[in-house]
Amino acid sequence: GVRLLIYPGRSPDLNPTEGCWLILKEKAKRRLHKPCEGETPWDGTTKHLKDILRQIWDEISINEIRELIEEMLDRCQRLIETGGEKIRSQRW
C-alpha cells in the first residue's frame, strides 16, 4: 500500500527555503530604505527592484544557508514538542 506521511499544519517551519526568503526580505528592506555607501539608491522602477533583489539573492552566503540547515534538527524537535504548532527562531 501507500505509506501515509503526516505533516505538521505549519510545514513551512521545516523548509529552510523559508529562512532564505526572510534573509532576502530583511536585506532588501535595508537596501531599499538605507543604502550603504557605494550602493545606488532604488529609483522606484520594477526593473531596478528586480536587479537589487537578484544582487541580494546572489550575495546570500553559503554560511547563511548552512546555518538554516543546521537549525533543522532543533526545529524538528521543537515541532514534536509543540504538537506541530508554529515555531519561531532567530532566523525564521
mmCIF file as gemmi writes it, N, C-alpha and C atoms, coordinates in Angstrom:
data_model
loop_
_atom_site.group_PDB
_atom_site.id
_atom_site.type_symbol
_atom_site.label_atom_id
_atom_site.label_alt_id
_atom_site.label_comp_id
_atom_site.label_asym_id
_atom_site.label_entity_id
_atom_site.label_seq_id
_atom_site.pdbx_PDB_ins_code
_atom_site.Cartn_x
_atom_site.Cartn_y
_atom_site.Cartn_z
_atom_site.occupancy
_atom_site.B_iso_or_equiv
_atom_site.pdbx_formal_charge
_atom_site.auth_seq_id
_atom_site.auth_asym_id
_atom_site.pdbx_PDB_model_num
ATOM 1 N N . GLY Axp A 1 ? 0.786 -1.177 0 1 0 ? 1 A 1
ATOM 2 C CA . GLY Axp A 1 ? 0 0 0 1 0 ? 1 A 1
ATOM 3 C C . GLY Axp A 1 ? 0.843 1.263 0 1 0 ? 1 A 1
ATOM 4 N N . VAL Axp A 2 ? 0.106 2.312 0.041 1 0 ? 2 A 1
ATOM 5 C CA . VAL Axp A 2 ? 0.696 3.649 0.058 1 0 ? 2 A 1
ATOM 6 C C . VAL Axp A 2 ? 0.963 4.047 1.502 1 0 ? 2 A 1
ATOM 7 N N . ARG Axp A 3 ? 2.153 4.5 1.764 1 0 ? 3 A 1
ATOM 8 C CA . ARG Axp A 3 ? 2.522 4.938 3.111 1 0 ? 3 A 1
ATOM 9 C C . ARG Axp A 3 ? 2.082 6.385 3.301 1 0 ? 3 A 1
ATOM 10 N N . LEU Axp A 4 ? 1.333 6.644 4.345 1 0 ? 4 A 1
ATOM 11 C CA . LEU Axp A 4 ? 0.827 7.979 4.645 1 0 ? 4 A 1
ATOM 12 C C . LEU Axp A 4 ? 1.847 8.737 5.478 1 0 ? 4 A 1
ATOM 13 N N . LEU Axp A 5 ? 2.217 9.914 5.023 1 0 ? 5 A 1
ATOM 14 C CA . LEU Axp A 5 ? 3.124 10.776 5.774 1 0 ? 5 A 1
ATOM 15 C C . LEU Axp A 5 ? 2.313 11.906 6.382 1 0 ? 5 A 1
ATOM 16 N N . ILE Axp A 6 ? 2.468 12.109 7.67 1 0 ? 6 A 1
ATOM 17 C CA . ILE Axp A 6 ? 1.738 13.175 8.346 1 0 ? 6 A 1
ATOM 18 C C . ILE Axp A 6 ? 2.664 14.379 8.479 1 0 ? 6 A 1
ATOM 19 N N . TYR Axp A 7 ? 2.223 15.491 7.94 1 0 ? 7 A 1
ATOM 20 C CA . TYR Axp A 7 ? 2.99 16.728 8.01 1 0 ? 7 A 1
ATOM 21 C C . TYR Axp A 7 ? 2.33 17.664 9.014 1 0 ? 7 A 1
ATOM 22 N N . PRO Axp A 8 ? 3.127 18.459 9.725 1 0 ? 8 A 1
ATOM 23 C CA . PRO Axp A 8 ? 2.513 19.429 10.632 1 0 ? 8 A 1
ATOM 24 C C . PRO Axp A 8 ? 1.725 20.46 9.838 1 0 ? 8 A 1
ATOM 25 N N . GLY Axp A 9 ? 0.733 21.041 10.478 1 0 ? 9 A 1
ATOM 26 C CA . GLY Axp A 9 ? -0.111 22.036 9.824 1 0 ? 9 A 1
ATOM 27 C C . GLY Axp A 9 ? 0.659 23.244 9.332 1 0 ? 9 A 1
ATOM 28 N N . ARG Axp A 10 ? 1.797 23.49 9.903 1 0 ? 10 A 1
ATOM 29 C CA . ARG Axp A 10 ? 2.601 24.657 9.528 1 0 ? 10 A 1
ATOM 30 C C . ARG Axp A 10 ? 3.944 24.187 8.975 1 0 ? 10 A 1
ATOM 31 N N . SER Axp A 11 ? 3.914 23.396 7.937 1 0 ? 11 A 1
ATOM 32 C CA . SER Axp A 11 ? 5.128 22.794 7.387 1 0 ? 11 A 1
ATOM 33 C C . SER Axp A 11 ? 6.185 23.783 6.905 1 0 ? 11 A 1
ATOM 34 N N . PRO Axp A 12 ? 5.884 25.071 6.647 1 0 ? 12 A 1
ATOM 35 C CA . PRO Axp A 12 ? 6.983 25.986 6.305 1 0 ? 12 A 1
ATOM 36 C C . PRO Axp A 12 ? 8.061 26.042 7.387 1 0 ? 12 A 1
ATOM 37 N N . ASP Axp A 13 ? 7.7 25.649 8.62 1 0 ? 13 A 1
ATOM 38 C CA . ASP Axp A 13 ? 8.684 25.609 9.697 1 0 ? 13 A 1
ATOM 39 C C . ASP Axp A 13 ? 9.786 24.593 9.426 1 0 ? 13 A 1
ATOM 40 N N . LEU Axp A 14 ? 9.534 23.667 8.522 1 0 ? 14 A 1
ATOM 41 C CA . LEU Axp A 14 ? 10.528 22.645 8.2 1 0 ? 14 A 1
ATOM 42 C C . LEU Axp A 14 ? 11.153 22.859 6.833 1 0 ? 14 A 1
ATOM 43 N N . ASN Axp A 15 ? 11.017 24.042 6.3 1 0 ? 15 A 1
ATOM 44 C CA . ASN Axp A 15 ? 11.531 24.341 4.967 1 0 ? 15 A 1
ATOM 45 C C . ASN Axp A 15 ? 12.579 25.448 5.056 1 0 ? 15 A 1
ATOM 46 N N . PRO Axp A 16 ? 13.872 25.108 4.974 1 0 ? 16 A 1
ATOM 47 C CA . PRO Axp A 16 ? 14.913 26.131 5.083 1 0 ? 16 A 1
ATOM 48 C C . PRO Axp A 16 ? 14.794 27.234 4.035 1 0 ? 16 A 1
ATOM 49 N N . THR Axp A 17 ? 14.11 26.946 2.926 1 0 ? 17 A 1
ATOM 50 C CA . THR Axp A 17 ? 13.919 27.976 1.907 1 0 ? 17 A 1
ATOM 51 C C . THR Axp A 17 ? 13.156 29.166 2.475 1 0 ? 17 A 1
ATOM 52 N N . GLU Axp A 18 ? 12.246 28.901 3.422 1 0 ? 18 A 1
ATOM 53 C CA . GLU Axp A 18 ? 11.509 29.997 4.064 1 0 ? 18 A 1
ATOM 54 C C . GLU Axp A 18 ? 12.481 30.941 4.768 1 0 ? 18 A 1
ATOM 55 N N . GLY Axp A 19 ? 13.521 30.376 5.374 1 0 ? 19 A 1
ATOM 56 C CA . GLY Axp A 19 ? 14.539 31.2 6.012 1 0 ? 19 A 1
ATOM 57 C C . GLY Axp A 19 ? 15.309 32.033 5.003 1 0 ? 19 A 1
ATOM 58 N N . CYS Axp A 20 ? 15.538 31.472 3.82 1 0 ? 20 A 1
ATOM 59 C CA . CYS Axp A 20 ? 16.217 32.226 2.752 1 0 ? 20 A 1
ATOM 60 C C . CYS Axp A 20 ? 15.382 33.428 2.333 1 0 ? 20 A 1
ATOM 61 N N . TRP Axp A 21 ? 14.064 33.216 2.21 1 0 ? 21 A 1
ATOM 62 C CA . TRP Axp A 21 ? 13.189 34.333 1.831 1 0 ? 21 A 1
ATOM 63 C C . TRP Axp A 21 ? 13.237 35.433 2.883 1 0 ? 21 A 1
ATOM 64 N N . LEU Axp A 22 ? 13.303 35.046 4.157 1 0 ? 22 A 1
ATOM 65 C CA . LEU Axp A 22 ? 13.37 36.049 5.216 1 0 ? 22 A 1
ATOM 66 C C . LEU Axp A 22 ? 14.685 36.826 5.141 1 0 ? 22 A 1
ATOM 67 N N . ILE Axp A 23 ? 15.78 36.137 4.88 1 0 ? 23 A 1
ATOM 68 C CA . ILE Axp A 23 ? 17.072 36.815 4.72 1 0 ? 23 A 1
ATOM 69 C C . ILE Axp A 23 ? 16.977 37.818 3.573 1 0 ? 23 A 1
ATOM 70 N N . LEU Axp A 24 ? 16.426 37.375 2.443 1 0 ? 24 A 1
ATOM 71 C CA . LEU Axp A 24 ? 16.266 38.256 1.279 1 0 ? 24 A 1
ATOM 72 C C . LEU Axp A 24 ? 15.417 39.474 1.642 1 0 ? 24 A 1
ATOM 73 N N . LYS Axp A 25 ? 14.309 39.241 2.324 1 0 ? 25 A 1
ATOM 74 C CA . LYS Axp A 25 ? 13.402 40.329 2.699 1 0 ? 25 A 1
ATOM 75 C C . LYS Axp A 25 ? 14.098 41.347 3.608 1 0 ? 25 A 1
ATOM 76 N N . GLU Axp A 26 ? 14.81 40.857 4.616 1 0 ? 26 A 1
ATOM 77 C CA . GLU Axp A 26 ? 15.486 41.759 5.55 1 0 ? 26 A 1
ATOM 78 C C . GLU Axp A 26 ? 16.569 42.582 4.854 1 0 ? 26 A 1
ATOM 79 N N . LYS Axp A 27 ? 17.354 41.931 4.009 1 0 ? 27 A 1
ATOM 80 C CA . LYS Axp A 27 ? 18.426 42.643 3.304 1 0 ? 27 A 1
ATOM 81 C C . LYS Axp A 27 ? 17.853 43.63 2.291 1 0 ? 27 A 1
ATOM 82 N N . ALA Axp A 28 ? 16.761 43.25 1.626 1 0 ? 28 A 1
ATOM 83 C CA . ALA Axp A 28 ? 16.135 44.148 0.65 1 0 ? 28 A 1
ATOM 84 C C . ALA Axp A 28 ? 15.548 45.371 1.348 1 0 ? 28 A 1
ATOM 85 N N . LYS Axp A 29 ? 14.917 45.155 2.474 1 0 ? 29 A 1
ATOM 86 C CA . LYS Axp A 29 ? 14.326 46.27 3.231 1 0 ? 29 A 1
ATOM 87 C C . LYS Axp A 29 ? 15.408 47.288 3.602 1 0 ? 29 A 1
ATOM 88 N N . ARG Axp A 30 ? 16.527 46.779 4.117 1 0 ? 30 A 1
ATOM 89 C CA . ARG Axp A 30 ? 17.631 47.667 4.474 1 0 ? 30 A 1
ATOM 90 C C . ARG Axp A 30 ? 18.164 48.381 3.242 1 0 ? 30 A 1
ATOM 91 N N . ARG Axp A 31 ? 18.355 47.613 2.176 1 0 ? 31 A 1
ATOM 92 C CA . ARG Axp A 31 ? 18.939 48.166 0.943 1 0 ? 31 A 1
ATOM 93 C C . ARG Axp A 31 ? 18.047 49.24 0.326 1 0 ? 31 A 1
ATOM 94 N N . LEU Axp A 32 ? 16.728 49.026 0.358 1 0 ? 32 A 1
ATOM 95 C CA . LEU Axp A 32 ? 15.808 49.977 -0.264 1 0 ? 32 A 1
ATOM 96 C C . LEU Axp A 32 ? 15.643 51.244 0.561 1 0 ? 32 A 1
ATOM 97 N N . HIS Axp A 33 ? 15.704 51.109 1.88 1 0 ? 33 A 1
ATOM 98 C CA . HIS Axp A 33 ? 15.452 52.269 2.739 1 0 ? 33 A 1
ATOM 99 C C . HIS Axp A 33 ? 16.714 52.983 3.207 1 0 ? 33 A 1
ATOM 100 N N . LYS Axp A 34 ? 17.811 52.243 3.338 1 0 ? 34 A 1
ATOM 101 C CA . LYS Axp A 34 ? 19.065 52.845 3.812 1 0 ? 34 A 1
ATOM 102 C C . LYS Axp A 34 ? 20.242 52.244 3.057 1 0 ? 34 A 1
ATOM 103 N N . PRO Axp A 35 ? 20.4 52.597 1.779 1 0 ? 35 A 1
ATOM 104 C CA . PRO Axp A 35 ? 21.523 52.026 1.021 1 0 ? 35 A 1
ATOM 105 C C . PRO Axp A 35 ? 22.863 52.433 1.631 1 0 ? 35 A 1
ATOM 106 N N . CYS Axp A 36 ? 23.787 51.503 1.621 1 0 ? 36 A 1
ATOM 107 C CA . CYS Axp A 36 ? 25.131 51.781 2.13 1 0 ? 36 A 1
ATOM 108 C C . CYS Axp A 36 ? 25.908 52.592 1.104 1 0 ? 36 A 1
ATOM 109 N N . GLU Axp A 37 ? 27.029 53.117 1.547 1 0 ? 37 A 1
ATOM 110 C CA . GLU Axp A 37 ? 27.893 53.87 0.645 1 0 ? 37 A 1
ATOM 111 C C . GLU Axp A 37 ? 28.282 52.98 -0.528 1 0 ? 37 A 1
ATOM 112 N N . GLY Axp A 38 ? 28.176 53.511 -1.719 1 0 ? 38 A 1
ATOM 113 C CA . GLY Axp A 38 ? 28.506 52.769 -2.925 1 0 ? 38 A 1
ATOM 114 C C . GLY Axp A 38 ? 27.322 52.047 -3.55 1 0 ? 38 A 1
ATOM 115 N N . GLU Axp A 39 ? 26.215 51.943 -2.817 1 0 ? 39 A 1
ATOM 116 C CA . GLU Axp A 39 ? 25.013 51.307 -3.363 1 0 ? 39 A 1
ATOM 117 C C . GLU Axp A 39 ? 24.127 52.377 -3.995 1 0 ? 39 A 1
ATOM 118 N N . THR Axp A 40 ? 23.66 52.118 -5.192 1 0 ? 40 A 1
ATOM 119 C CA . THR Axp A 40 ? 22.779 53.059 -5.879 1 0 ? 40 A 1
ATOM 120 C C . THR Axp A 40 ? 21.402 53.024 -5.235 1 0 ? 40 A 1
ATOM 121 N N . PRO Axp A 41 ? 20.869 54.172 -4.811 1 0 ? 41 A 1
ATOM 122 C CA . PRO Axp A 41 ? 19.513 54.179 -4.238 1 0 ? 41 A 1
ATOM 123 C C . PRO Axp A 41 ? 18.498 53.662 -5.254 1 0 ? 41 A 1
ATOM 124 N N . TRP Axp A 42 ? 17.483 52.978 -4.756 1 0 ? 42 A 1
ATOM 125 C CA . TRP Axp A 42 ? 16.432 52.447 -5.621 1 0 ? 42 A 1
ATOM 126 C C . TRP Axp A 42 ? 15.744 53.589 -6.338 1 0 ? 42 A 1
ATOM 127 N N . ASP Axp A 43 ? 15.592 53.468 -7.651 1 0 ? 43 A 1
ATOM 128 C CA . ASP Axp A 43 ? 14.991 54.546 -8.448 1 0 ? 43 A 1
ATOM 129 C C . ASP Axp A 43 ? 13.47 54.421 -8.568 1 0 ? 43 A 1
ATOM 130 N N . GLY Axp A 44 ? 12.881 53.429 -7.897 1 0 ? 44 A 1
ATOM 131 C CA . GLY Axp A 44 ? 11.429 53.282 -7.897 1 0 ? 44 A 1
ATOM 132 C C . GLY Axp A 44 ? 10.874 52.413 -9.009 1 0 ? 44 A 1
ATOM 133 N N . THR Axp A 45 ? 11.736 51.95 -9.907 1 0 ? 45 A 1
ATOM 134 C CA . THR Axp A 45 ? 11.238 51.14 -11.022 1 0 ? 45 A 1
ATOM 135 C C . THR Axp A 45 ? 11.258 49.651 -10.667 1 0 ? 45 A 1
ATOM 136 N N . THR Axp A 46 ? 10.367 48.911 -11.315 1 0 ? 46 A 1
ATOM 137 C CA . THR Axp A 46 ? 10.312 47.464 -11.116 1 0 ? 46 A 1
ATOM 138 C C . THR Axp A 46 ? 11.603 46.811 -11.585 1 0 ? 46 A 1
ATOM 139 N N . LYS Axp A 47 ? 12.14 47.288 -12.696 1 0 ? 47 A 1
ATOM 140 C CA . LYS Axp A 47 ? 13.381 46.717 -13.222 1 0 ? 47 A 1
ATOM 141 C C . LYS Axp A 47 ? 14.512 46.859 -12.211 1 0 ? 47 A 1
ATOM 142 N N . HIS Axp A 48 ? 14.65 48.041 -11.628 1 0 ? 48 A 1
ATOM 143 C CA . HIS Axp A 48 ? 15.726 48.253 -10.664 1 0 ? 48 A 1
ATOM 144 C C . HIS Axp A 48 ? 15.499 47.397 -9.418 1 0 ? 48 A 1
ATOM 145 N N . LEU Axp A 49 ? 14.245 47.264 -8.993 1 0 ? 49 A 1
ATOM 146 C CA . LEU Axp A 49 ? 13.934 46.42 -7.839 1 0 ? 49 A 1
ATOM 147 C C . LEU Axp A 49 ? 14.346 44.973 -8.118 1 0 ? 49 A 1
ATOM 148 N N . LYS Axp A 50 ? 14.017 44.472 -9.301 1 0 ? 50 A 1
ATOM 149 C CA . LYS Axp A 50 ? 14.414 43.11 -9.669 1 0 ? 50 A 1
ATOM 150 C C . LYS Axp A 50 ? 15.929 42.96 -9.665 1 0 ? 50 A 1
ATOM 151 N N . ASP Axp A 51 ? 16.632 43.966 -10.182 1 0 ? 51 A 1
ATOM 152 C CA . ASP Axp A 51 ? 18.099 43.932 -10.193 1 0 ? 51 A 1
ATOM 153 C C . ASP Axp A 51 ? 18.65 43.876 -8.768 1 0 ? 51 A 1
ATOM 154 N N . ILE Axp A 52 ? 18.077 44.691 -7.889 1 0 ? 52 A 1
ATOM 155 C CA . ILE Axp A 52 ? 18.516 44.717 -6.488 1 0 ? 52 A 1
ATOM 156 C C . ILE Axp A 52 ? 18.262 43.362 -5.833 1 0 ? 52 A 1
ATOM 157 N N . LEU Axp A 53 ? 17.074 42.795 -6.045 1 0 ? 53 A 1
ATOM 158 C CA . LEU Axp A 53 ? 16.739 41.503 -5.443 1 0 ? 53 A 1
ATOM 159 C C . LEU Axp A 53 ? 17.651 40.391 -5.958 1 0 ? 53 A 1
ATOM 160 N N . ARG Axp A 54 ? 17.959 40.41 -7.246 1 0 ? 54 A 1
ATOM 161 C CA . ARG Axp A 54 ? 18.886 39.408 -7.8 1 0 ? 54 A 1
ATOM 162 C C . ARG Axp A 54 ? 20.269 39.543 -7.16 1 0 ? 54 A 1
ATOM 163 N N . GLN Axp A 55 ? 20.721 40.78 -7.017 1 0 ? 55 A 1
ATOM 164 C CA . GLN Axp A 55 ? 22.034 41.018 -6.416 1 0 ? 55 A 1
ATOM 165 C C . GLN Axp A 55 ? 22.051 40.516 -4.971 1 0 ? 55 A 1
ATOM 166 N N . ILE Axp A 56 ? 21.017 40.851 -4.211 1 0 ? 56 A 1
ATOM 167 C CA . ILE Axp A 56 ? 20.95 40.407 -2.817 1 0 ? 56 A 1
ATOM 168 C C . ILE Axp A 56 ? 20.916 38.882 -2.753 1 0 ? 56 A 1
ATOM 169 N N . TRP Axp A 57 ? 20.099 38.259 -3.615 1 0 ? 57 A 1
ATOM 170 C CA . TRP Axp A 57 ? 19.999 36.795 -3.625 1 0 ? 57 A 1
ATOM 171 C C . TRP Axp A 57 ? 21.369 36.169 -3.88 1 0 ? 57 A 1
ATOM 172 N N . ASP Axp A 58 ? 22.103 36.728 -4.842 1 0 ? 58 A 1
ATOM 173 C CA . ASP Axp A 58 ? 23.432 36.208 -5.164 1 0 ? 58 A 1
ATOM 174 C C . ASP Axp A 58 ? 24.418 36.388 -4.014 1 0 ? 58 A 1
ATOM 175 N N . GLU Axp A 59 ? 24.167 37.368 -3.154 1 0 ? 59 A 1
ATOM 176 C CA . GLU Axp A 59 ? 25.078 37.658 -2.048 1 0 ? 59 A 1
ATOM 177 C C . GLU Axp A 59 ? 24.765 36.866 -0.781 1 0 ? 59 A 1
ATOM 178 N N . ILE Axp A 60 ? 23.656 36.12 -0.759 1 0 ? 60 A 1
ATOM 179 C CA . ILE Axp A 60 ? 23.379 35.278 0.407 1 0 ? 60 A 1
ATOM 180 C C . ILE Axp A 60 ? 24.473 34.216 0.453 1 0 ? 60 A 1
ATOM 181 N N . SER Axp A 61 ? 25.175 34.164 1.564 1 0 ? 61 A 1
ATOM 182 C CA . SER Axp A 61 ? 26.363 33.303 1.649 1 0 ? 61 A 1
ATOM 183 C C . SER Axp A 61 ? 25.995 31.847 1.933 1 0 ? 61 A 1
ATOM 184 N N . ILE Axp A 62 ? 26.912 30.981 1.578 1 0 ? 62 A 1
ATOM 185 C CA . ILE Axp A 62 ? 26.738 29.56 1.872 1 0 ? 62 A 1
ATOM 186 C C . ILE Axp A 62 ? 26.664 29.35 3.379 1 0 ? 62 A 1
ATOM 187 N N . ASN Axp A 63 ? 27.346 30.186 4.145 1 0 ? 63 A 1
ATOM 188 C CA . ASN Axp A 63 ? 27.286 30.067 5.606 1 0 ? 63 A 1
ATOM 189 C C . ASN Axp A 63 ? 25.892 30.387 6.133 1 0 ? 63 A 1
ATOM 190 N N . GLU Axp A 64 ? 25.227 31.381 5.535 1 0 ? 64 A 1
ATOM 191 C CA . GLU Axp A 64 ? 23.855 31.699 5.949 1 0 ? 64 A 1
ATOM 192 C C . GLU Axp A 64 ? 22.927 30.52 5.65 1 0 ? 64 A 1
ATOM 193 N N . ILE Axp A 65 ? 23.105 29.899 4.501 1 0 ? 65 A 1
ATOM 194 C CA . ILE Axp A 65 ? 22.297 28.73 4.125 1 0 ? 65 A 1
ATOM 195 C C . ILE Axp A 65 ? 22.607 27.561 5.062 1 0 ? 65 A 1
ATOM 196 N N . ARG Axp A 66 ? 23.875 27.358 5.335 1 0 ? 66 A 1
ATOM 197 C CA . ARG Axp A 66 ? 24.295 26.269 6.224 1 0 ? 66 A 1
ATOM 198 C C . ARG Axp A 66 ? 23.666 26.434 7.608 1 0 ? 66 A 1
ATOM 199 N N . GLU Axp A 67 ? 23.626 27.663 8.119 1 0 ? 67 A 1
ATOM 200 C CA . GLU Axp A 67 ? 23.012 27.912 9.425 1 0 ? 67 A 1
ATOM 201 C C . GLU Axp A 67 ? 21.54 27.513 9.431 1 0 ? 67 A 1
ATOM 202 N N . LEU Axp A 68 ? 20.838 27.798 8.345 1 0 ? 68 A 1
ATOM 203 C CA . LEU Axp A 68 ? 19.427 27.416 8.257 1 0 ? 68 A 1
ATOM 204 C C . LEU Axp A 68 ? 19.272 25.897 8.292 1 0 ? 68 A 1
ATOM 205 N N . ILE Axp A 69 ? 20.126 25.206 7.564 1 0 ? 69 A 1
ATOM 206 C CA . ILE Axp A 69 ? 20.051 23.744 7.513 1 0 ? 69 A 1
ATOM 207 C C . ILE Axp A 69 ? 20.425 23.139 8.862 1 0 ? 69 A 1
ATOM 208 N N . GLU Axp A 70 ? 21.458 23.685 9.498 1 0 ? 70 A 1
ATOM 209 C CA . GLU Axp A 70 ? 21.894 23.165 10.794 1 0 ? 70 A 1
ATOM 210 C C . GLU Axp A 70 ? 20.832 23.35 11.869 1 0 ? 70 A 1
ATOM 211 N N . GLU Axp A 71 ? 19.95 24.286 11.679 1 0 ? 71 A 1
ATOM 212 C CA . GLU Axp A 71 ? 18.888 24.553 12.648 1 0 ? 71 A 1
ATOM 213 C C . GLU Axp A 71 ? 17.748 23.53 12.546 1 0 ? 71 A 1
ATOM 214 N N . MET Axp A 72 ? 17.725 22.74 11.48 1 0 ? 72 A 1
ATOM 215 C CA . MET Axp A 72 ? 16.588 21.856 11.22 1 0 ? 72 A 1
ATOM 216 C C . MET Axp A 72 ? 16.357 20.812 12.308 1 0 ? 72 A 1
ATOM 217 N N . LEU Axp A 73 ? 17.394 20.203 12.845 1 0 ? 73 A 1
ATOM 218 C CA . LEU Axp A 73 ? 17.207 19.193 13.885 1 0 ? 73 A 1
ATOM 219 C C . LEU Axp A 73 ? 16.474 19.793 15.083 1 0 ? 73 A 1
ATOM 220 N N . ASP Axp A 74 ? 16.913 20.969 15.506 1 0 ? 74 A 1
ATOM 221 C CA . ASP Axp A 74 ? 16.26 21.651 16.627 1 0 ? 74 A 1
ATOM 222 C C . ASP Axp A 74 ? 14.82 22.013 16.281 1 0 ? 74 A 1
ATOM 223 N N . ARG Axp A 75 ? 14.588 22.468 15.064 1 0 ? 75 A 1
ATOM 224 C CA . ARG Axp A 75 ? 13.228 22.837 14.642 1 0 ? 75 A 1
ATOM 225 C C . ARG Axp A 75 ? 12.31 21.619 14.646 1 0 ? 75 A 1
ATOM 226 N N . CYS Axp A 76 ? 12.82 20.486 14.173 1 0 ? 76 A 1
ATOM 227 C CA . CYS Axp A 76 ? 12.015 19.255 14.18 1 0 ? 76 A 1
ATOM 228 C C . CYS Axp A 76 ? 11.647 18.872 15.61 1 0 ? 76 A 1
ATOM 229 N N . GLN Axp A 77 ? 12.619 18.925 16.496 1 0 ? 77 A 1
ATOM 230 C CA . GLN Axp A 77 ? 12.365 18.581 17.895 1 0 ? 77 A 1
ATOM 231 C C . GLN Axp A 77 ? 11.335 19.523 18.51 1 0 ? 77 A 1
ATOM 232 N N . ARG Axp A 78 ? 11.46 20.801 18.235 1 0 ? 78 A 1
ATOM 233 C CA . ARG Axp A 78 ? 10.51 21.773 18.795 1 0 ? 78 A 1
ATOM 234 C C . ARG Axp A 78 ? 9.106 21.563 18.242 1 0 ? 78 A 1
ATOM 235 N N . LEU Axp A 79 ? 8.998 21.192 16.97 1 0 ? 79 A 1
ATOM 236 C CA . LEU Axp A 79 ? 7.677 20.907 16.395 1 0 ? 79 A 1
ATOM 237 C C . LEU Axp A 79 ? 7.047 19.688 17.057 1 0 ? 79 A 1
ATOM 238 N N . ILE Axp A 80 ? 7.853 18.679 17.338 1 0 ? 80 A 1
ATOM 239 C CA . ILE Axp A 80 ? 7.338 17.497 18.03 1 0 ? 80 A 1
ATOM 240 C C . ILE Axp A 80 ? 6.843 17.891 19.414 1 0 ? 80 A 1
ATOM 241 N N . GLU Axp A 81 ? 7.654 18.676 20.124 1 0 ? 81 A 1
ATOM 242 C CA . GLU Axp A 81 ? 7.295 19.091 21.483 1 0 ? 81 A 1
ATOM 243 C C . GLU Axp A 81 ? 6.032 19.94 21.527 1 0 ? 81 A 1
ATOM 244 N N . THR Axp A 82 ? 5.812 20.75 20.502 1 0 ? 82 A 1
ATOM 245 C CA . THR Axp A 82 ? 4.644 21.644 20.498 1 0 ? 82 A 1
ATOM 246 C C . THR Axp A 82 ? 3.442 21.033 19.79 1 0 ? 82 A 1
ATOM 247 N N . GLY Axp A 83 ? 3.562 19.799 19.341 1 0 ? 83 A 1
ATOM 248 C CA . GLY Axp A 83 ? 2.451 19.157 18.654 1 0 ? 83 A 1
ATOM 249 C C . GLY Axp A 83 ? 2.17 19.745 17.285 1 0 ? 83 A 1
ATOM 250 N N . GLY Axp A 84 ? 3.195 20.297 16.648 1 0 ? 84 A 1
ATOM 251 C CA . GLY Axp A 84 ? 3.038 20.838 15.298 1 0 ? 84 A 1
ATOM 252 C C . GLY Axp A 84 ? 2.684 22.309 15.247 1 0 ? 84 A 1
ATOM 253 N N . GLU Axp A 85 ? 2.655 22.965 16.402 1 0 ? 85 A 1
ATOM 254 C CA . GLU Axp A 85 ? 2.359 24.405 16.417 1 0 ? 85 A 1
ATOM 255 C C . GLU Axp A 85 ? 3.495 25.19 15.771 1 0 ? 85 A 1
ATOM 256 N N . LYS Axp A 86 ? 3.158 26.337 15.233 1 0 ? 86 A 1
ATOM 257 C CA . LYS Axp A 86 ? 4.148 27.204 14.588 1 0 ? 86 A 1
ATOM 258 C C . LYS Axp A 86 ? 5.253 27.548 15.578 1 0 ? 86 A 1
ATOM 259 N N . ILE Axp A 87 ? 6.485 27.518 15.091 1 0 ? 87 A 1
ATOM 260 C CA . ILE Axp A 87 ? 7.621 27.858 15.939 1 0 ? 87 A 1
ATOM 261 C C . ILE Axp A 87 ? 8.338 29.077 15.376 1 0 ? 87 A 1
ATOM 262 N N . ARG Axp A 88 ? 9.068 29.746 16.228 1 0 ? 88 A 1
ATOM 263 C CA . ARG Axp A 88 ? 9.859 30.912 15.821 1 0 ? 88 A 1
ATOM 264 C C . ARG Axp A 88 ? 11.301 30.655 16.215 1 0 ? 88 A 1
ATOM 265 N N . SER Axp A 89 ? 12.199 31.227 15.461 1 0 ? 89 A 1
ATOM 266 C CA . SER Axp A 89 ? 13.615 31.143 15.796 1 0 ? 89 A 1
ATOM 267 C C . SER Axp A 89 ? 14.258 32.47 15.434 1 0 ? 89 A 1
ATOM 268 N N . GLN Axp A 90 ? 15.538 32.564 15.663 1 0 ? 90 A 1
ATOM 269 C CA . GLN Axp A 90 ? 16.235 33.798 15.323 1 0 ? 90 A 1
ATOM 270 C C . GLN Axp A 90 ? 16.29 34.009 13.819 1 0 ? 90 A 1
ATOM 271 N N . ARG Axp A 91 ? 16.314 32.939 13.053 1 0 ? 91 A 1
ATOM 272 C CA . ARG Axp A 91 ? 16.464 33.069 11.604 1 0 ? 91 A 1
ATOM 273 C C . ARG Axp A 91 ? 15.141 33.194 10.872 1 0 ? 91 A 1
ATOM 274 N N . TRP Axp A 92 ? 14.14 32.376 11.278 1 0 ? 92 A 1
ATOM 275 C CA . TRP Axp A 92 ? 12.844 32.45 10.609 1 0 ? 92 A 1
ATOM 276 C C . TRP Axp A 92 ? 11.757 31.835 11.423 1 0 ? 92 A 1
